[in-house]
């Protein structure tokens, strides 16, 4: 969801730049800001006790990160890390809550955004319990493609790397690569210039 930048600045927001790989917030930090990405891409992730990364979600230009925790007043259960160079608007929590209270339309759009993310988590949780790597990858690609206008076979270019797909599905990278090659042989997807067409 995009909140108009001038409105955010009028409420006291500032812009901060992050280098690729730089942490925006850490698991265990207290949520003190609403973050909206002006430019760049960010992943929300966790690491298990063996150091394996799980990507919770990836967001880019115009999207926000970690806003659900501003309502709950709970510590972040994940990290936010810049994938590319990013410019991010930071609005203090109190100002963000005031903004929503004063603007019913923005509040409604925020609820839609949070509902969409919850839906994604439900779909992915449902498929994480599957033992089939194919079903996990199909669920991810079906979800991503559901927002595209063209729904024909092979019309959607998956905007993720194999590593990102592995992180989002809980698979290892090698399994993801092997499964994608098998899916291509089964004509579930095509690979064109190293890009997955679904």
C-alpha positions in Angstrom: 0.0 0.0 0.0 1.3 3.5 -0.8 0.5 6.4 1.5 1.2 9.7 -0.3 4.8 10.7 0.5 3.9 14.4 1.2 1.3 13.3 3.7 3.9 11.2 5.5 6.4 14.0 5.5 3.7 16.4 6.8 3.3 14.0 9.8 7.0 14.1 10.6 8.5 11.4 8.4 12.1 11.3 7.3 13.9 9.5 4.5 16.8 7.1 5.2 19.0 5.3 2.7 20.2 1.7 3.2 22.9 -0.1 1.3 22.2 -3.6 -0.1 22.6 -6.1 2.7 22.1 -3.4 5.4 19.6 -4.2 8.2 16.6 -1.9 8.6 15.4 -3.6 11.8 16.3 -6.8 13.7 14.3 -9.6 15.2 13.7 -8.5 18.8 13.8 -4.8 18.1 10.8 -2.7 19.3 8.6 -1.4 16.4 9.0 2.4 16.6 8.4 3.4 13.0 6.2 2.9 10.0 8.5 2.1 7.0 7.5 2.7 3.4 9.9 1.9 0.6 10.4 4.7 -1.9 12.9 2.8 -4.0 14.5 -0.7 -3.7 13.7 -4.1 -2.5 13.5 -5.5 1.1 13.1 -9.0 2.5 11.7 -9.9 5.9 13.5 -13.1 7.1 14.4 -15.3 10.0 17.3 -17.8 10.6 16.8 -21.1 12.3 19.3 -22.5 14.9 21.4 -24.0 12.0 21.6 -20.7 10.2 19.2 -21.5 7.4 17.3 -18.5 6.2 13.5 -18.4 5.8 12.2 -15.5 3.8 8.8 -14.4 5.1 8.0 -11.9 2.4 9.7 -9.6 -0.1 8.6 -6.1 -0.8 9.6 -3.3 -3.1 8.8 0.3 -4.2 5.7 1.7 -2.6 5.2 -1.2 -0.1 5.5 -1.0 3.6 7.2 -3.3 6.1 6.5 -4.4 9.6 3.4 -2.2 10.0 1.3 -5.0 11.6 3.5 -4.9 14.7 2.8 -1.2 15.2 -0.8 -2.2 16.2 0.2 -5.0 18.5 3.1 -3.4 20.4 5.1 -6.6 20.2 8.8 -7.0 19.3 9.7 -7.8 15.7 9.7 -11.6 15.2 11.8 -11.1 12.0 14.5 -9.0 10.4 14.2 -6.5 7.6 17.2 -6.4 5.2 17.7 -4.4 2.1 18.2 -6.6 -0.9 19.1 -3.7 -3.1 20.1 -0.1 -2.3 16.9 1.4 -0.8 15.4 4.7 0.2 12.8 4.3 2.9 10.5 6.7 4.6 10.3 6.3 8.4 7.3 7.7 10.3 7.2 7.5 14.1 4.6 5.0 15.4 2.5 7.7 17.2 2.3 9.8 14.1 1.3 6.7 12.0 -1.5 5.8 14.4 -2.8 9.4 14.3 -2.6 9.4 10.5 -4.8 6.3 10.4 -7.3 7.6 13.0 -7.7 10.8 11.0 -8.0 9.2 7.5 -10.6 6.4 7.2 -9.7 5.8 3.6 -6.0 5.2 4.4 -7.0 3.0 7.3 -9.2 0.9 5.0 -6.4 0.5 2.5 -4.0 -0.5 5.2 -6.5 -3.2 6.3 -6.7 -4.5 2.7 -2.9 -4.6 2.6 -2.6 -6.5 5.9 -5.4 -8.9 4.8 -3.5 -9.6 1.5 -0.3 -10.4 3.4 -2.2 -12.7 5.9 -3.8 -14.5 2.9 -0.3 -15.1 1.5 0.9 -16.4 4.8 -2.1 -18.8 5.0 -1.5 -20.1 1.5 2.2 -20.6 2.2 1.7 -22.2 5.6 -0.8 -24.6 4.0 1.7 -25.6 1.4 4.8 -25.7 3.7 3.3 -28.8 5.4 3.4 -30.6 2.0 6.3 -32.9 1.4 6.2 -32.1 -2.4 8.6 -29.5 -3.6 6.5 -29.2 -6.8 3.4 -28.3 -4.8 5.3 -25.7 -2.7 6.7 -24.0 -5.8 3.3 -24.1 -7.7 1.6 -22.5 -4.7 4.1 -19.7 -4.6 3.9 -19.1 -8.4 0.1 -19.4 -8.4 0.0 -16.7 -5.7 2.4 -14.4 -7.5 0.6 -14.9 -10.8 -2.8 -14.2 -9.3 -2.0 -10.5 -9.5 -1.1 -10.5 -13.2 -3.6 -9.5 -15.8 -2.5 -12.2 -18.3 -3.3 -15.6 -16.8 -2.3 -17.6 -19.9 0.3 -20.4 -19.5 3.9 -19.2 -19.6 2.8 -15.5 -19.7 4.1 -14.6 -16.2 7.8 -14.0 -15.5 8.5 -15.0 -11.9 10.2 -12.0 -10.3 12.3 -14.1 -7.9 15.7 -15.8 -8.0 15.9 -19.6 -7.3 17.4 -18.7 -3.9 14.5 -16.4 -3.0 12.0 -19.1 -4.1 13.8 -21.5 -1.9 13.7 -19.1 1.1 10.0 -18.5 0.6 9.1 -22.2 0.4 11.4 -23.6 3.0 13.3 -25.7 0.4 17.0 -25.8 -0.1 18.4 -24.1 -3.2 19.5 -27.3 -4.8 16.1 -28.9 -4.4 14.5 -25.8 -5.8 16.7 -25.8 -8.9 16.3 -29.5 -9.5 12.5 -29.2 -9.1 12.2 -26.3 -11.4 14.2 -28.2 -14.1 11.8 -31.2 -13.6 8.8 -28.8 -13.9 10.2 -27.5 -17.1 10.5 -31.1 -18.5 6.8 -31.6 -17.4 5.8 -28.4 -19.2 4.5 -26.8 -16.0 6.8 -23.8 -16.7 9.4 -22.6 -19.2 12.8 -21.2 -18.7 13.7 -18.4 -21.1 17.0 -16.6 -20.7 17.3 -18.0 -17.2 13.9 -16.5 -16.2 11.0 -18.7 -15.2 7.9 -18.2 -17.2 4.8 -19.6 -15.6 
